[in-house]
Amino acid sequence: QVQLVESGGGLVQPGGSLRLSCAASGRTFSNSVMGWFRRAPGKEREFVAAISWGGASTTYGNSVKGRFTISRDNPKNTVYLEMNSLKPEDSAVYYCAADKRTKAWGNVGSPLWYDYWGQGTQVTVSS
């Protein structure tokens, strides 16, 4: 059974940083795209970032470019999201997602690209 478990969320002041982790189990995703999405109350799910199987390719949503960094550790089957210069509008539940295909890179900004999802971790940016 495949599981994606996010951790690292919490309360942080504006301008602060957080690092989210997503640990996968049940199968390896070392040859698959992984991504992060978020959903704020009353809003649509929003693409945050995606990373290719080897980490050579990354892409970001416009609202987080230059502030967030996605990375992965394939031996640990884990993907990370480093979030800096956080703003109140970054407050949301953050979800990790994984593609079941091997070495496929296409519309990775769409939630429809992904087959597996975590339960989410809450990030709140407030003073």
Disulfide bonds with the S-S distance in Angstrom:
Cys22-Cys96 2.07
